[in-house]
Amino acid sequence: MSSENTPAITPSSVSDTDSALHPVEPGINRSTLLKFGAATAWGTAVAMGAAVSPVSAAGVPRAHGRFTASAVPLPGVLDLYINEGYTKMVDDSLVYQRGFGDRPTALRDARPSLRVVPKIFTREGQVVESRTYPLGAAIPPNGTPAPAGADPANPGQFFIRRNHWASFFPQRTIIVESGATVRLRVFNGLAGTHQLTVAQAAHGRSDLSTGPIAPGGQALLEFDAPYAGTYIYYDPTNAPVQRALGLFGTILVMDPDDPWRVAPNQMAFERQWLWMTHAIDTTWARIEAAGGTVNPLTDPAVPRYFMLNDRSGYEALGHSPNRELNRLAHEESLISGYPRQVDIRNFGEDLALGTLRGGQAVRMVNPGIASHQMHFHGNHLWTVRRNNVEWPREFGHVDADGHVVLQQWEDVIELPPMDRKDCIIPLKRPPDATDKVWYNRTEDWKYPMHCHAEMSQTAAGGMYPGGLVAHWELKSQVNGG
């Protein structure tokens, strides 16, 4: 292994997690470096949903980017740095990745900044750093909103507070309040040309982009907040290669006057979860790390790691040896709540009781390169929107790809590359729970979520279940059960 492609073994003075606000990626040490070669074995092919175009063959290997100093901050401007570095996978392998980070870091930095900590563009023109939104709302303990009290008409169920709890968001998230102006200053610290594009965020659903940014250069992208919804920012260079290497994130546009809805007059929720999926191809990573250029036609993608909010397997489930990282995973990814009587006809608005008879919102985003089928056990999900377009409740239709466009209960949520789905998961009594079991439960009921594309359940070509997995919890009538 050449020294150019190998991260230095340097001690780090940074702990596994600086704080709840600044979670950091696992560092590099001698143990993980020795396992670096574990990512070189053959994997299992996956169905590719992204179109690719030919690119020129790799020419003279490019030198890696160089570390530069942070820019002087500007009011109301979010600085993003296009960085490269090595990140630890669930099997302790180190894989070369790129990303939009908070600060400039060098290739061999033990803590590369490849994912922006959640930021909020406020309507007042500020850029606020916060893992939760709405700002000032109550923080749900361990991510789970507490109930307002027992529902006497429905034993084992609860009243749920309306417009009360904040939601946690993972790294790579940028929240924009409706009426705000987004100002992104992007610095390219790599040797090749890159850019930042926000898909379908302009008038007419066209893209917004910085345009190409030369090595060592910078660009400012400024635009008004688009319609409330979920958007993907990414680097379209040699698509989909740069997305696979990690140059992506999510922009969430929320109305600060009604932040407990996905959009004005649309689906309400108790709290929301944002799930980002990502598939990593180690062969592509090695080619680009060595200074080459991936040709997706001659080197078709064979992902070996499948992520949910940048975690896989037991780390995504919050069962790692690191308690702090487990807490972050629970807050950001573990859908949970107390059961309530559900009325899906209007998403459970009950103004007389001041409560909410609906469920939790799940925004599923796939900036990656593999098609996923998100399968939930326990309860079906009600799909409401796709790519910021509200689905009708009646008189649906079949789209050009043969999909039914209609709000409905779904057992599996199809999520092709660059797709976004907004769904409600009802926190209700599962249909197969008998009275005897339901009324005598003393523990939280935990249900798995896994992708039906079975290869995505593995890591490194065989580690099961080490891939795209998650779960959700229905809290028991015994507090803390």
Backbone torsions as a table, in degrees:
resi	resn	phi	psi	omega
1	MET	NA	127.3	-177.4
2	SER	-74.4	154.3	180.0
3	SER	-66.4	-25.1	-179.3
4	GLU	-64.4	-31.6	-175.1
5	ASN	-100.5	-0.6	-175.2
6	THR	-108.7	125.6	178.2
7	PRO	-67.2	145.2	178.6
8	ALA	-68.2	149.6	175.8
9	ILE	-92.1	95.7	-177.2
10	THR	-122.3	138.5	176.8
11	PRO	-66.0	148.2	179.5
12	SER	-119.8	136.7	177.8
13	SER	-90.4	1.9	-178.4
14	VAL	-91.8	134.1	178.3
15	SER	-74.1	173.4	-179.2
16	ASP	-57.8	-32.0	176.4
17	THR	-142.9	118.9	179.6
18	ASP	-59.9	-46.8	179.7
19	SER	-168.5	176.6	178.1
20	ALA	-62.5	-29.4	-178.6
21	LEU	-81.7	-27.0	-176.4
22	HIS	-122.7	65.2	174.4
23	PRO	-65.1	140.0	-177.9
24	VAL	-120.5	161.7	-179.0
25	GLU	-80.6	151.5	-179.0
26	PRO	-54.7	140.0	-177.6
27	GLY	-81.2	177.4	-178.4
28	ILE	-106.9	129.2	175.6
29	ASN	-137.1	-177.9	-175.4
30	ARG	-62.6	-38.0	-178.5
31	SER	-62.4	-48.0	-179.0
32	THR	-69.8	-31.8	178.9
33	LEU	-64.9	-39.0	179.9
34	LEU	-65.3	-22.0	179.3
35	LYS	-93.1	6.0	-175.1
36	PHE	-57.0	-36.6	-177.8
37	GLY	-72.8	-7.8	-177.7
38	ALA	-65.4	-18.2	-177.4
39	ALA	-88.2	12.7	-173.9
40	THR	-100.5	-4.7	-177.7
41	ALA	-74.8	167.4	-179.7
42	TRP	-73.8	147.1	177.8
43	GLY	-112.5	-166.3	-179.9
44	THR	-107.9	133.7	-177.8
45	ALA	-68.0	150.2	176.3
46	VAL	-124.6	157.7	175.9
47	ALA	-69.8	129.1	-177.8
48	MET	-97.9	131.5	-179.5
49	GLY	-106.1	-3.5	-176.2
50	ALA	-102.8	136.8	176.4
51	ALA	-72.9	143.9	178.7
52	VAL	-126.1	156.0	178.4
53	SER	-127.0	152.4	-178.4
54	PRO	-62.4	147.9	172.9
55	VAL	-130.1	164.0	179.9
56	SER	-67.2	150.5	178.7
57	ALA	-65.0	155.5	-178.8
58	ALA	-60.0	131.0	178.7
59	GLY	-100.6	-138.1	178.3
60	VAL	-64.6	127.3	-178.5
61	PRO	-55.4	136.2	179.4
62	ARG	-81.7	147.7	171.0
63	ALA	-74.3	153.9	177.8
64	HIS	-74.0	160.2	177.3
65	GLY	-64.8	167.0	-178.4
66	ARG	-118.8	148.9	179.3
67	PHE	-65.3	133.6	175.5
68	THR	-127.9	160.9	-178.5
69	ALA	-74.1	154.3	177.2
70	SER	-64.8	146.5	178.8
71	ALA	-77.6	159.2	175.9
72	VAL	-69.3	123.4	-177.4
73	PRO	-61.3	147.4	175.9
74	LEU	-117.8	139.2	-179.9
75	PRO	-58.9	134.1	176.7
76	GLY	73.8	9.2	-178.6
77	VAL	-117.5	132.6	174.9
78	LEU	-100.0	121.6	178.2
79	ASP	-89.9	129.6	176.6
80	LEU	-121.9	135.1	-177.5
81	TYR	-115.4	124.6	176.7
82	ILE	-81.3	108.3	-174.2
83	ASN	-118.9	170.7	173.3
84	GLU	-135.5	156.9	179.5
85	GLY	175.7	-175.7	-179.4
86	TYR	-112.0	133.2	179.2
87	THR	-121.3	149.2	-177.9
88	LYS	-84.9	131.2	176.2
89	MET	-88.5	179.2	-175.8
90	VAL	-66.4	-24.2	177.9
91	ASP	-96.8	14.8	178.7
92	ASP	75.8	4.8	173.7
93	SER	-70.6	151.0	174.6
94	LEU	-102.2	129.6	-177.7
95	VAL	-126.7	135.6	177.5
96	TYR	-67.4	131.2	179.1
97	GLN	-141.7	165.0	173.7
98	ARG	-126.1	167.2	179.0
99	GLY	-177.7	166.0	173.3
100	PHE	-90.6	106.7	-174.5
101	GLY	-106.2	176.2	-179.7
102	ASP	-83.9	-20.4	-174.3
103	ARG	-151.0	157.7	178.7
104	PRO	-75.1	131.7	175.8
105	THR	-135.0	152.8	-177.9
106	ALA	-87.8	166.4	-178.0
107	LEU	-54.4	-42.8	-173.7
108	ARG	-94.5	13.5	176.6
109	ASP	-63.5	131.7	-179.8
110	ALA	-68.5	-20.4	177.9
111	ARG	-127.2	70.5	-176.7
112	PRO	-65.0	140.4	177.5
113	SER	-91.7	97.5	-176.5
114	LEU	-116.2	-2.8	-178.3
115	ARG	-142.4	128.0	-179.6
116	VAL	-72.0	137.7	171.6
117	VAL	-69.2	142.6	-175.6
118	PRO	-50.4	131.2	179.6
119	LYS	-126.2	154.2	-178.6
120	ILE	-128.2	124.9	168.8
121	PHE	-89.8	112.0	-178.9
122	THR	-86.4	160.7	178.5
123	ARG	-63.0	-24.9	-179.6
124	GLU	-81.9	-0.4	175.8
125	GLY	95.2	12.1	178.8
126	GLN	-96.5	158.1	169.7
127	VAL	-114.6	113.4	-174.0
128	VAL	-113.0	136.7	177.0
129	GLU	-94.1	120.4	-178.2
130	SER	-162.8	136.8	175.5
131	ARG	-81.9	-10.2	-176.8
132	THR	-124.1	154.0	176.4
133	TYR	-154.0	143.1	3.5
134	PRO	-68.2	150.4	177.0
135	LEU	-64.4	133.4	179.6
136	GLY	87.0	-8.9	178.5
137	ALA	-75.9	158.3	-179.0
138	ALA	-62.1	140.3	-179.3
139	ILE	-88.4	120.1	179.4
140	PRO	-68.2	130.0	-178.1
141	PRO	-62.1	123.3	-177.7
142	ASN	56.3	22.2	178.3
143	GLY	92.0	-11.2	-176.1
144	THR	-99.5	118.9	177.2
145	PRO	-63.5	134.2	176.7
146	ALA	-79.3	147.8	-178.3
147	PRO	-77.6	164.7	177.4
148	ALA	-84.8	-12.7	-179.7
149	GLY	147.3	169.1	-178.6
150	ALA	-69.5	147.6	176.5
151	ASP	-95.4	102.4	-173.9
152	PRO	-63.8	-24.7	-179.2
153	ALA	-81.5	-12.3	-176.9
154	ASN	-137.7	88.0	-176.7
155	PRO	-54.4	137.9	180.0
156	GLY	82.5	4.0	179.5
157	GLN	-123.0	172.4	-168.7
158	PHE	-137.5	158.3	166.5
159	PHE	-82.7	140.3	-176.2
160	ILE	-114.9	133.9	-179.4
161	ARG	-66.6	138.3	175.5
162	ARG	-94.7	141.8	171.3
163	ASN	50.3	50.9	-172.7
164	HIS	-129.2	-45.7	-168.7
165	TRP	-94.4	142.7	170.6
166	ALA	-78.4	164.0	175.1
167	SER	-117.5	145.8	175.3
168	PHE	-89.7	148.7	179.4
169	PHE	-131.1	146.7	-178.4
170	PRO	-80.3	169.9	171.8
171	GLN	-58.7	159.0	-174.5
172	ARG	81.1	1.7	-176.8
173	THR	-94.2	131.7	170.9
174	ILE	-121.7	118.4	178.5
175	ILE	-98.0	134.7	-179.6
176	VAL	-125.1	125.1	175.9
177	GLU	-80.6	141.7	176.9
178	SER	-56.1	134.7	-177.4
179	GLY	93.0	-8.6	179.4
180	ALA	-83.2	161.3	172.0
181	THR	-108.5	128.3	-179.8
182	VAL	-92.7	127.3	176.9
183	ARG	-128.6	110.0	-179.3
184	LEU	-113.5	122.1	174.8
185	ARG	-105.8	115.8	-171.3
186	VAL	-110.4	126.7	179.7
187	PHE	-110.8	129.8	179.7
188	ASN	-97.8	104.6	179.0
189	GLY	-92.8	7.0	-177.8
190	LEU	-99.9	171.6	-176.1
191	ALA	-80.9	-25.6	179.3
192	GLY	-95.4	171.3	177.3
193	THR	-80.4	135.1	-179.7
194	HIS	-139.1	173.8	177.1
195	GLN	-157.0	170.4	174.5
196	LEU	-122.3	127.1	179.2
197	THR	-124.4	138.9	172.8
198	VAL	-107.1	113.4	-173.1
199	ALA	-71.3	130.5	170.6
200	GLN	59.1	31.3	-176.0
201	ALA	-100.5	-6.2	-179.3
202	ALA	-95.8	171.2	177.1
203	HIS	-57.4	134.0	-177.1
204	GLY	81.8	11.3	178.5
205	ARG	64.5	26.3	173.0
206	SER	-85.6	170.5	-176.7
207	ASP	-85.8	155.5	170.4
208	LEU	-113.7	140.9	-174.5
209	SER	-151.0	150.6	171.5
210	THR	-71.8	-20.9	-166.9
211	GLY	79.1	171.5	-177.9
212	PRO	-60.4	136.6	177.5
213	ILE	-115.0	119.9	-177.7
214	ALA	-68.6	158.8	176.2
215	PRO	-53.9	130.3	-178.3
216	GLY	78.8	-0.7	-177.3
217	GLY	-93.9	-178.6	179.4
218	GLN	-145.9	161.8	178.1
219	ALA	-151.1	151.1	178.3
220	LEU	-113.9	125.3	176.0
221	LEU	-112.9	120.0	-177.0
222	GLU	-127.2	131.1	179.6
223	PHE	-159.5	156.6	176.4
224	ASP	-77.0	150.5	-179.6
225	ALA	-56.5	128.1	177.0
226	PRO	-74.4	-175.5	178.7
227	TYR	-58.3	145.6	-177.7
228	ALA	-53.7	132.3	-179.4
229	GLY	160.4	-161.3	-173.3
230	THR	-118.4	128.3	-176.4
231	TYR	-130.7	154.0	179.2
232	ILE	-109.8	129.1	168.9
233	TYR	-105.9	141.5	-172.1
234	TYR	-165.1	173.6	174.9
235	ASP	-104.8	113.6	-177.9
236	PRO	-82.3	1.8	-178.1
237	THR	-58.2	127.2	178.7
238	ASN	49.3	48.5	-176.5
239	ALA	-55.0	140.2	2.9
240	PRO	-100.4	25.4	-169.4
241	VAL	-62.2	-48.2	-175.4
242	GLN	-66.5	-32.5	174.1
243	ARG	-63.4	-43.1	-180.0
244	ALA	-63.8	-28.6	179.1
245	LEU	-82.2	-7.4	173.5
246	GLY	115.9	3.3	-178.9
247	LEU	-86.7	78.6	-179.6
248	PHE	-159.9	168.7	174.3
249	GLY	-176.1	-176.7	-176.3
250	THR	-124.3	136.4	170.6
251	ILE	-108.4	125.6	-178.6
252	LEU	-113.7	116.9	-179.4
253	VAL	-99.0	121.9	-176.1
254	MET	-125.3	146.9	175.2
255	ASP	-87.2	113.3	-177.0
256	PRO	-66.5	-16.7	177.2
257	ASP	-80.6	-17.4	178.8
258	ASP	-150.6	67.5	-170.9
259	PRO	-80.1	6.6	176.3
260	TRP	-106.6	30.2	172.4
261	ARG	-134.9	150.9	178.3
262	VAL	-70.1	-25.5	176.7
263	ALA	-163.3	160.1	-178.4
264	PRO	-53.7	130.9	178.4
265	ASN	65.1	17.2	178.8
266	GLN	-117.5	-165.6	-166.1
267	MET	-51.7	129.0	177.3
268	ALA	-95.6	158.0	-178.8
269	PHE	-149.0	161.3	173.9
270	GLU	-77.2	-52.7	166.7
271	ARG	-147.4	169.1	-177.2
272	GLN	-124.3	155.3	175.0
273	TRP	-122.7	140.0	175.5
274	LEU	-111.7	119.0	178.2
275	TRP	-112.6	121.0	175.2
276	MET	-110.7	127.2	177.3
277	THR	-101.3	154.0	-173.9
278	HIS	-159.1	134.8	177.7
279	ALA	-118.8	132.9	-174.2
280	ILE	-111.9	124.9	176.3
281	ASP	-102.6	113.7	-175.7
282	THR	-73.3	-26.7	176.6
283	THR	-67.2	-45.5	175.8
284	TRP	-59.8	-40.8	-179.0
285	ALA	-62.5	-42.4	-179.2
286	ARG	-66.2	-39.6	179.4
287	ILE	-61.2	-47.4	-178.0
288	GLU	-71.9	-34.6	178.4
289	ALA	-64.5	-30.3	-180.0
290	ALA	-83.8	1.5	179.1
291	GLY	94.6	4.3	179.1
292	GLY	-86.6	-176.5	178.1
293	THR	-126.4	122.6	-178.8
294	VAL	-70.4	133.1	168.9
295	ASN	-106.0	107.3	-175.5
296	PRO	-62.8	-17.2	178.8
297	LEU	-81.5	-40.7	-179.8
298	THR	-88.1	-21.9	175.6
299	ASP	-123.6	71.1	-177.2
300	PRO	-60.2	147.4	-174.0
301	ALA	-66.2	136.3	172.2
302	VAL	-134.3	81.6	-177.0
303	PRO	-62.0	145.6	180.0
304	ARG	-119.2	-12.5	177.9
305	TYR	-133.3	136.5	-176.4
306	PHE	-126.2	123.2	-168.5
307	MET	-115.7	151.0	166.2
308	LEU	-127.5	115.7	-173.4
309	ASN	51.3	42.1	174.9
310	ASP	66.8	24.7	174.9
311	ARG	-134.0	153.5	179.0
312	SER	-131.4	156.3	169.8
313	GLY	53.5	-132.2	-176.0
314	TYR	-65.5	-24.9	176.0
315	GLU	-71.0	-39.1	177.0
316	ALA	-65.6	-32.2	-179.8
317	LEU	-82.0	-7.0	-179.5
318	GLY	74.4	37.1	179.8
319	HIS	-123.3	33.8	178.2
320	SER	-85.5	171.9	176.2
321	PRO	-70.6	-11.1	-176.4
322	ASN	-95.9	108.0	-175.4
323	ARG	-65.2	-36.5	-178.8
324	GLU	-66.9	-43.2	177.4
325	LEU	-67.1	-33.2	175.5
326	ASN	-62.9	-41.4	178.9
327	ARG	-62.0	-43.8	178.4
328	LEU	-61.1	-42.6	179.2
329	ALA	-62.6	-41.4	179.3
330	HIS	-64.5	-45.1	-177.9
331	GLU	-65.4	-37.7	-172.3
332	GLU	-91.5	-28.7	-168.4
333	SER	-125.0	-24.3	-174.4
334	LEU	-82.8	101.2	176.8
335	ILE	-65.4	131.5	-175.9
336	SER	-158.1	162.3	177.2
337	GLY	168.4	172.7	-179.8
338	TYR	-93.6	142.1	-176.6
339	PRO	-65.1	146.5	179.6
340	ARG	-146.0	159.4	175.0
341	GLN	-68.9	127.1	-172.6
342	VAL	-107.9	135.1	171.9
343	ASP	-127.4	96.4	-172.5
344	ILE	-75.0	-10.5	-177.5
345	ARG	-61.9	-35.3	177.5
346	ASN	-133.1	24.4	-179.8
347	PHE	58.6	28.3	164.7
348	GLY	77.2	22.5	176.6
349	GLU	-66.8	125.3	179.6
350	ASP	-135.7	83.7	-172.6
351	LEU	-69.2	-31.0	-178.4
352	ALA	-62.5	-40.5	179.6
353	LEU	-86.8	-11.4	-176.8
354	GLY	65.4	27.1	-176.2
355	THR	-123.0	-172.3	-176.6
356	LEU	-135.3	121.5	-179.5
357	ARG	-106.1	45.5	177.1
358	GLY	-122.6	-153.2	-177.0
359	GLY	-125.9	-150.4	178.6
360	GLN	-107.2	144.7	178.1
361	ALA	-86.8	138.0	175.7
362	VAL	-125.2	116.2	175.5
363	ARG	-99.6	112.0	-179.8
364	MET	-102.0	126.9	-174.5
365	VAL	-128.9	132.9	179.7
366	ASN	-122.7	87.3	174.0
367	PRO	-79.0	-0.3	-172.4
368	GLY	-82.2	-162.6	-173.1
369	ILE	-116.4	-2.8	-179.6
370	ALA	-111.6	142.6	174.3
371	SER	-78.0	136.6	-179.0
372	HIS	-122.2	155.1	174.6
373	GLN	-129.0	99.8	-172.0
374	MET	-82.4	109.3	-173.5
375	HIS	-107.0	120.8	-178.7
376	PHE	-103.2	131.8	170.8
377	HIS	-88.3	162.0	175.2
378	GLY	93.3	-74.4	179.6
379	ASN	-129.7	149.0	173.0
380	HIS	-74.8	165.0	176.5
381	LEU	-109.2	152.0	177.3
382	TRP	-104.9	111.7	-177.8
383	THR	-83.7	128.8	-172.9
384	VAL	-111.6	-42.0	-174.3
385	ARG	-139.2	153.6	171.0
386	ARG	-135.1	125.9	178.6
387	ASN	51.0	43.6	175.8
388	ASN	67.4	18.1	174.4
389	VAL	-111.4	122.2	-179.5
390	GLU	-68.8	128.6	175.3
391	TRP	-80.6	145.2	-179.6
392	PRO	-73.1	156.0	176.3
393	ARG	-89.8	-15.7	176.3
394	GLU	-150.7	165.0	-178.8
395	PHE	55.3	51.0	176.2
396	GLY	-74.0	-179.3	179.7
397	HIS	-147.1	173.2	176.9
398	VAL	-105.7	126.3	-176.9
399	ASP	-80.6	-179.5	-175.5
400	ALA	-62.7	-23.5	179.7
401	ASP	-92.0	4.4	178.1
402	GLY	86.8	14.6	-179.7
403	HIS	-96.4	140.8	176.4
404	VAL	-75.7	125.0	179.1
405	VAL	-102.2	95.0	-175.9
406	LEU	-167.9	134.2	174.9
407	GLN	-60.7	132.3	-173.3
408	GLN	-165.1	163.8	171.8
409	TRP	-75.8	134.1	-179.8
410	GLU	-132.8	137.0	176.3
411	ASP	-84.2	-32.3	-179.5
412	VAL	-130.3	129.7	178.3
413	ILE	-99.8	113.1	179.8
414	GLU	-75.9	133.2	-175.0
415	LEU	-138.7	85.2	177.0
416	PRO	-71.1	168.5	176.5
417	PRO	-56.0	137.6	179.1
418	MET	69.2	14.9	178.7
419	ASP	-94.5	153.4	177.2
420	ARG	-136.3	129.6	179.0
421	LYS	-126.0	136.1	174.0
422	ASP	-110.2	123.4	-174.9
423	CYS	-133.5	159.8	170.3
424	ILE	-110.6	128.0	169.7
425	ILE	-102.0	117.5	-176.0
426	PRO	-74.0	126.1	176.6
427	LEU	-88.1	72.6	-174.7
428	LYS	-130.4	169.6	177.3
429	ARG	-59.4	124.2	178.4
430	PRO	-61.1	144.7	-173.9
431	PRO	-63.7	-20.6	-178.2
432	ASP	-99.3	10.6	-179.8
433	ALA	-86.6	117.9	179.3
434	THR	-73.6	159.5	-179.8
435	ASP	-57.3	-44.0	-176.4
436	LYS	-61.6	-41.1	179.6
437	VAL	-72.6	-45.0	-175.6
438	TRP	-62.8	-46.3	-174.5
439	TYR	-79.0	-8.8	-178.9
440	ASN	-116.5	12.6	-178.7
441	ARG	-72.6	141.3	179.4
442	THR	-127.3	2.7	-179.4
443	GLU	-129.1	157.3	174.2
444	ASP	-65.3	141.2	175.8
445	TRP	-94.8	125.3	-176.2
446	LYS	-112.2	129.2	-178.7
447	TYR	-123.3	140.0	-179.5
448	PRO	-82.4	155.4	165.5
449	MET	-124.8	130.3	176.6
450	HIS	-144.5	158.4	178.7
451	CYS	-82.5	136.2	-180.0
452	HIS	-77.7	-7.2	168.6
453	ALA	-80.5	96.3	-163.7
454	GLU	-59.6	-29.8	179.5
455	MET	-62.8	-23.8	-179.1
456	SER	-73.5	-6.9	179.3
457	GLN	-85.1	-6.2	-177.4
458	THR	-107.0	167.8	171.7
459	ALA	-132.4	146.4	178.4
460	ALA	56.4	27.5	175.3
461	GLY	83.4	5.7	179.6
462	GLY	-174.5	-12.4	-177.9
463	MET	-75.1	111.3	-174.6
464	TYR	-124.0	138.7	-9.3
465	PRO	-88.6	100.6	-174.7
466	GLY	-113.5	12.5	-173.3
467	GLY	-114.5	-129.9	-173.9
468	LEU	-80.5	88.5	179.0
469	VAL	-132.5	155.1	176.3
470	ALA	-158.4	-176.4	174.0
471	HIS	-156.0	168.4	176.0
472	TRP	-136.4	155.8	-172.4
473	GLU	-125.8	136.9	170.7
474	LEU	-106.7	111.5	-173.2
475	LYS	-69.0	149.4	-176.6
476	SER	-85.3	167.3	178.0
477	GLN	-72.4	-13.2	174.4
478	VAL	-91.3	113.8	-175.8
479	ASN	-58.2	123.3	-179.1
480	GLY	82.9	11.1	-178.6
481	GLY	-65.1	NA	NA
